[in-house]
Amino acid sequence: MVQRRMETSSELKKRLKEDSPNSDESTRRSSFPDEVLERVLSLLKSHRDRSSVSLVCKDWYNAERWSRTHVFIGNCYSVSPEIVARRFPRIRSVTLKGKPRFSDFNLVPQNWGADIHAWLVVFAAKYPFLEELRLKRMAISDESLEFLAVSFPNFKALSLLSCDGFSTNGLAAIATHCKNLTELDIQENGIDDKGGSWLSCFPESFTSLEELNFANLTSDINFDALERLVARCKSLRVLKLNRSISLEQLQRLLVNAPQLAELGTGSFSQELTFRQYEELESTLSNCKNMHTLSGLWDAMGLFLHVLFPVCTHLTFLNLSYAALQSGEFTELLAHCPQLRRLWVLDTVEDKGLKAVGLNCPLLEELRVFPADPFDEEIVHGVTEAGFVAVSYGCPRLHYVLYFCRQMTNAAVATIVQNCPDFTHFRLCIMNPGQPDYLTNEPMDEAFGAVVKTCTKLQRLSVSGLLTDLTFEYIGRYAKNLETLSVAFAGSGDRGMQCVLEGCPKLRKLEIRDCPFGNAALLSGLEKYESMRSLWMSACNVTMNGCRLLAREMPRLNVEVMKEDGSDDSQADKVYVYRSVAGPRKDAPPSVLTL
């Protein structure tokens, strides 16, 4: 069992290929007692490995379906809840994604769909023992939250990321009825915040909470209720507060929760007396288990010193809400030698990123966000110099999201030479069509260097002035690429064709404002059924091209989102995805299903 558990995905696939359903060996293995086989399969955590196992033979298929307790669905319209329930009768945990990622940029119409309620109705009938629900970009109403709260008596974990349609009244229903709740994680949602009284709905006898995140709520919180809740829940490991919580209140909470492993502070700009400052510093120094720190809203350099005692053991520091300047950021980093993950705003400038290279040799993930992405006259920010400095000091870096206003081919080549193990490389040059600012050449060689050097690359976002040469490089070298995001790039259809023809593992392709047309769209006929989705907006695709795709590939859902006043022949936004459930029935009038 242990040996099978330690097999890599590739080793498992090789073994399964050898053990084909037609072989005598396969027959002997499939005759294992069901209990033994299900026990072995329960040790497999990878969704892909479990899917491979289910294809070996009928016995293994049945053993896998009965032993699976968690299901991940990357597109809520790729399958129906009824099909899921028939296939997997013992599910206790569901992760479900809804709208396309470009909904984050307001490119998807209002009321597009992805409502969770139909799923909940089926789950209540088939999975009354459901314990966890994790939603991303789904629509969920207060009525649905209340239905969830009363329908699953042993419900334990709710995570809502970039969801909409609900208010704090829905959270009050969860707090009131979910007696065994261990996790409530509310992140970046379009929530109607009606006040912080929902926290008082947790019963006074409630003690099971382990994770609580309400960092993105805007209203004042009922602090007395929060303080009592934190004091009662002795197993609380994650607490992420919103901006309304003051430093004085933070200190009172931490006195009751020194066991915290992840902390998101509230506002970090309150004026403190010397005694209050000492009490906060002392309380933080008692948090011996803390490895993740976020929040720090409106952080002032004067108060960052109180964090130094907990910085020593931090592995994740999220400063995406703290517009720190390079000096105070550098001073803080000097106390964070164990960092693996770092999120910052570009207010730290290149000088701050040079401090990252000097102080964080174990860093694996870096995200640099723009403090003000719409201010073209901005004087601060980061450039290629900061990125190069990080690459020299952080050889383990394998995930980067980097927003900047200028870049060079030579800099990117140096970066990937220093850090060849990138799996995620997301470079966002914020001025569309920006060339190498030193040579005025396209940025083709930069991304050519990325795909040639980083053989483990799984996700790539390209930007800047790019010709079809970039996409020729991607098709030729990016053999492990799964997700590609493209904006304002390319010369013609050939670029998209190269990607579809050359990337065997491609699962998601996101394109906006590119000159790709019908020929590019139709070049993927043999590819789309093996992909999760294709998004194209503001390209040169027509309605006739989309109709032809839908006619040739009936198992694909081809949806076109029309804008008011647009040309009837033009396909403004195209969303293509595979589905075993057929066309969806809840599309609004602005979405045409072909």
N, C-alpha and C positions, 0 to 999 in steps of 0.2 A: 504493500500500500504506500509506504513512504517513498519507495522508488518511483511509483507512478505519479505521486504528487509532485515530485521534483522534476519530472520531465518538462522540457520546454515545449512550447507550442509546435515548433518544427519537428521535434523528436516524436511528439504525439501523433502528428499527421503522418509521419513516415511509418510509425508503428501501425496506425489504422489502415494505411494503404496496403501494408504487408498482410494485415489481417482482414482481407476483403471478405464480404459476406458469402462468397462462393467457395471459400476454402474450408477444408475439414477442420483446420485449427480454429477458425472463426466459430464453427459449429460447437466445438468442444468448449470454447471460452464462453459462448453465449448460453451454455447450459449451467453456468454458475447458479447457485441458489439466488433468488431475487434479493434477499436481504444482504448477501455478500456483495453483489454487483452494485446495489444502490449505495451501500456503505463506501465502496471504492469511488463511485461517481461523486459522492458528496464531498470528496476531497478536492475535486476540480473546481476552481474558482473562476477561471477564464470563461467568458461567454463563448468565445470562438472554439475553445477546446470541447466544451459541452456540446456545441452544435456539431462538431466533427464526430464526437462519440455517437450522437443520435443517428448518424448515417451508416454506421457499421452494419447493423442488422436489426430485425424487428424487435428482438429481445432487448437489445441495448437501447433502442429508441424508447421502448416502454419504460425501461429502468430509468432512463434519463428524465423522461417526462414526470415520473412519479417522485423522483428524488429532488427535482428542482424546486427551490423555495424563493428564488429571486429572479425577476425578469426585467431586462432593460429593453425599452422600445424607443429607438432614436427618432421615430416619426409617428405621431399618433394616428395618422391616416394610412400608414403602411399595412395595418392589420386592424381588425375589429376586436372589441373586448370579448365578444362571444367566441371568436376563434382562439384567442389567448386562453380563455377559461376551459375550452374543450381540450386544448393541447396540454396545459399544465394545471392539474387539479389541486396542487398543494402550495400555491404561491402565497408567501407571507410578506414579500417586499416587492414594490413596483417602482421603477424609475421610468418616467415618461416625458418625452420632449414633444413640443407642439410647433409653434410658428417657425418659419425660416429665420436664420440668424439676422438677416437684414431687417427684420422687424425692430431690432435695436436702433436702427437708423431711420425709423419712421418711413420705411419703404413698403410696408405691408399695410393694406387698407384697414380702417377701423372695423371691428366686428368680423374679422377675417375668418374666425373659427377657433378650433382647438379647445373646445369647451370640455371640461373634465366630467360633467355630470353623467353623461351616458355611460362612461366607464364606471363611475361609482355605483350606479344602479346594478350593473352586472356583477361587480365585485361584491356588493352586499349580498347578492343571492348565491354566488359561487364561492366567495372567499370571506365568510364572516369572521375568520380568524386572521384577517389582514392586520399587519403590525406596522408597516412602513410605507409611506408614499412620498416620492421625491419628484417634483414637477419643475419643468423649465419651459418658459414661454408658453404656458397654458393659460386659458381663461377659467377662472374659478370664482363663483359668486358666494355671497354670504350664505345663501340657501344651501349651496353645495358643501360648504364647510360645516354647516350645522348637520346636514345629512351624514357627512363623514363622521362627525363626532358621536352621533347616536347609533350608527349602524355597525360599528366595529368595537366591541367591548374591550378588546385587549390592544387597542391601537396605541403605538408607542412613539412614532417618529414622523414628523411632517416637515418637509423642506420645500419652500417655494422660492424659486429663483427667476426673476424677470417675468413674473406672472402678473395678471391684472384682473379686474372685475370684482374685487372684494374690498371690504373695509375692516376696520378694527372690531366691528361687531362680529364678524366671522371668527376672528381670533378669540373673542370672548366666549363663543360657543365651544371652541376647542378647549380653552382653559376650564370651562365649566364641566364638560362631560367626559373628557379623556383622563380617566383616573390613573392610568398607568403611563402617562406621557413621559418620555425620557428626552425627547429632542423637539424643539420648536425653532426652526431656522428660517427667518424671513429676510431675503436679500434682494435689493434692487427691484422692488415690485412697484407696479402702478397702483398703489393702495390708497383708498380714501381714508385718511387718518382722522378719526373723529375724537381723538383724545386718548390719554393713557390709562383710563379706568379699566380697560380689559384685563390688566394684570391683577386687579383685585378679585377677579372671577375664579382664580385658582383656590380651591377649598383650603381651609387652614390645616387640614389633615394631609394635604398633598405634599409628598417628599421625594418623588422619584426623578425629578428633572436632572438631567446631566448636561444638556446643551441648550442655551437660550441666546438667540441672536435677533435683536430688533434694531440694529445699527442704523438702518435707513428710514425708520419712522421719524416724522418731523415734530410731532407735538410733545408737550411736556408729559412726563410719565408720573403716575402715582407712585412717588418714591417710597412712601411708607409700605405700600403693598409689595413693591420690589424688594425692599430690605428684608421684610419678613419671609418672602419666598426664598431669597438667597440663603438666609439663615437656616431655613428648614431643610433645604436640599443639600445634604452633606456630600452627595456624590457629584455635585456640579463641577464639571471640568472646563466647560466653554461658556463664557459670558461676554457678549458683545453688545455694548450700550450705545444709545444714540446721543446726539449732540446736546441734549437737554441736561445730561448728568454732569454736575460740577465736580471739581477736584475734591472738594470736601465730602461730597456724597460718595465719590469713588472710594475714598479712604474708608468710609463706614462699611461699604459693601465688602471690601477686601479683608477687613477684620474678620468677617464671617465666612470668608471663602479663601483661605490661604492655600487650598489644594488646587486652585485653578491652573490648568495647563495652557489655555488660550484666553487672552483678555483683549477686548476691544474697549478702549477708554471712551469717555464722553469728551466734553469740551476741555481743552488743556490750556485755558487762558485766564482762569479765575485768579484774582489777587488773593494771595495767602499771607497770613501772619507767619512769623518765623516758627512758632509752635506748630501751626498746621502743616507747614512745609516739612518739619522734622517728623511729624506723625505719619505723613504720607510716605516719606522716604523709608521710615522704619517698617511700615506695613508692607510696602512693596518688597523690601528685602526678605520678608518672611515667606514670600511666594516662591518656594524652592523648586517647584515643578514646572514653572512657566517656560514654554518654548515658542509661543506665538504671541505677537503684540501687534495691535492695529488700533484704528481710531485716531487719537491725538488731534481731534478737530481744533483748528485755530491754534496750533501749538506755538508756544513762545519759548525761545531758547533758554530763558531764565529758569524754566521749570523742567527742562529735559534732564537735568542732573539727577532728579529723583528716580529716573529710570535706570541709571547706571548699574544698580545692584542686580536687576533682573536681566540685563543685556548679555551677561556673560554666557548664559545658556540658551539664548534665543537661536532658533533655526529658521524662523520666518518672521520678517519685519515688514509690515504693510503700512507705508506712509502715503498712500494714495489720497488721503484726505488732509494731509499736513504739508502745507506749502513751505517747507524748510528751505532756508538759504544754505549755500555751500558750506559756510563756516560752521554753523551749528550742526548740520548734517555730518560733516567730517568728524566733529568732536564726538557725536553719538556713535558713529561707526567704529571708532577706535575701541569701543567696549563690546563689540559684537563679533568675536573671532569665529563663532560657530555657525554663522548664517549659511543656510542652503538656498533660501528664497528671499528675494527683496523686491518690493514694489515701491516706486517713488514717483514724484512729480518732477517735471523737467526744470523746476526752480532750483534744483541742486546744481545744475549746470555741469560743465565738463570737469570743473574742479572737484565737485562732489563725486563724480564717477571715477575719477582718478583715485580718490580715497577708497572706493569700493575695491579697486584692483590691489591696493596696498594692504587692506585690512581683512578681506574676505576670501581667502584662498580656497575655501570649500564651496563657494557659491555655485549652484546648479541652475537657478532660474532667476532671470532679471526682467522686470517690466518697468518701462519708463513711460509715463502718461503725460500728455500735455496739460498744463495748468489752465490754459485758455486756447483751445484749438482754433478758435475763430478770429483771433487777433493777429492779423498779418503783419502788424508793425511791432510785434513783440521783440523786446531786446534781450530777454533771457532765453534759456533753452539749452538743448544739448546738440552736439554735432558729432561728426565721425571721430573726433579726437577722444571724446569720452568713451565711446564704444570700444575703440582700439585699446585704450588704457585698461578697461575691464578685461578684455580678452587676454592681455599679457599676464594679469594677476590671477585670473580665475580659469584655469585650464579645464575644470570639470563642467563648465557652463554648457548646458544642452537645451535650454529653453529660453528664448528671448522674444519679447514684444517691445519694439523700440520706435517711439515717435520722435521724429526730428524734422528739421527744415532743410538740411543739406547733407549730402553723402557723396562718397567717391567710390569708383570701382576698386581702386587700390586698397582703400580702407577695408572694404568688405572682404577682399581676398586675404588680407592680413588677419582679419578676425577669424575667418573659418580655418586658416592655417594654424592659428593658435588654439582653436576650439573645434576640432574636427568631428566631435560627437554630437553635434546638434541634431535633435529630433524635431524641434519646433523652431522655425526661423521666420519671424513676422516683423518685417521692416516696413514701416509706414512713413514715407517721405510726404509731409503734409501738403506740399504744393504739387498739384497734379501735373504730370509731364515734366518734372524737374530732372534735368540731366546731371551728370557728373559736373559739379560746379567749378572744378579746376580745369577740366579738359573740354567741357561742353559736349562730351560724347554721351550716347545713350548708356543706361545702366545695365546693359546686357551682360557684360563680362562679370559684373558683381554677382548676379544671380547664377551665371554660369559657374563661377567659382564655388558657390554654395552647393549646387547639386552635384558637381564633380567631386568635391571634397567630403561632403557630409553624406556618406552612404546610408546612414540610418535615418535620414530625414523622412518624417511622417506628415508634417504640416508646414506649408509655405505660404506666406503672403508677400506678394511682389508689389512694387510701387516705383514711381519715378518714370523717366522717359525710357520706354521699352519698345523694341521692335520684335518681329516674329522670331528673331534669333534667340531671345530669351526662352521662348516656348520650345524651340528646337532643342536647346540644352536640357530643358526639363523633361521632354519626352525621351531623350536619349539616355539620360543619366539618373533620373529620379525614380528608381525602380521600386522603392518602398513608400513612395508618397501616397498618402491617403486623403488629404484635404488641401486644396489649392484655392486661394482667394486672389482675385485679379481686379484691378480698378484702373481705368484711364490708361490702358496699355494695349500694345499690339499694332500690327500694320494691316492685317486682313485675316481672312478665314484660316489661312495656313497655320497660324499660331495655335488656335484651339484644336485644330486637327492633329497637330503634333502631340499635344498633351493626351488627347483621347486615344491615339494610336500607341503611344509609348509608355504610359504609366499603368502597369497591370493591376496595381492595388488601389487605384483611385476610387474613393467612395463619395466624396463631396467636392463639387466644383461650383464656386461662387464667382460670378462675373458681373461687373457693372461698368457702364460707360466705356465700352470697348467696341471696335469696328467689326465684330464677329456677326455674320449673317446666317442665312438659311443653310448654306453649304457647310458651315462649321457645325451648326446644330444637328444636321442630319448625318454628319460623319460619325456620330456616336451611337448609331442604331444598335450595334452589337455590344455596346458598353453599358448603356444606361440601366439594364436590368441587374447588373452586378453592382451598381452604385446605389447609395442611399438617396441622393438628390442632386439636381442641377438647378441653379438659379442664374437667370440672365435678365438684367434690367438695363434700359437705355442702350441697347445694342441695335443691330440692324436686322433683327429677326421680324418676319412678317406673320400674319395670321395664317396664310397659306402654308408656310413652312411648318407651323405648329400643327395644323390639321394633318399634314402629311406624316409628321412624326406620330401623331395619335393613331392614324390609320395603320401605319406599318407596325406599331408596337402597342397592341391593345391591352397588354398587361401593365402598361405605364399609365399613370394619371398625369395628364398634361393640362396645366391650369394657366390661364392668361388673366392678368389683372390689368384692367383698362382704367386709364385716367380720364377725367372729364375733359372734353374738347380735343382729345387725341385723334389722330388719323385712324379711321376704321380698319385700314389694312395693316397697321403697325401693331406688333405685339409689344406693349410697353414693358411688362414684367412677366417673365415666364418661369414657372416653377414645375419641374418634372421630377417625379419620384415613383418608385416601384411600389406596388400594393397588391396584396392578396385579398383585399376587401372590396376592390372595385372603386368606381368613382364615389366621392363623398356626397352626402345628401344635405349638408348644412352650409354649402357655399353661398355667400351673399351675392346680390346682383352684380357687384363690381368684379366678381371672379367668374370667368367662363371656363367650364370644364369641357374639354374637347373629347 
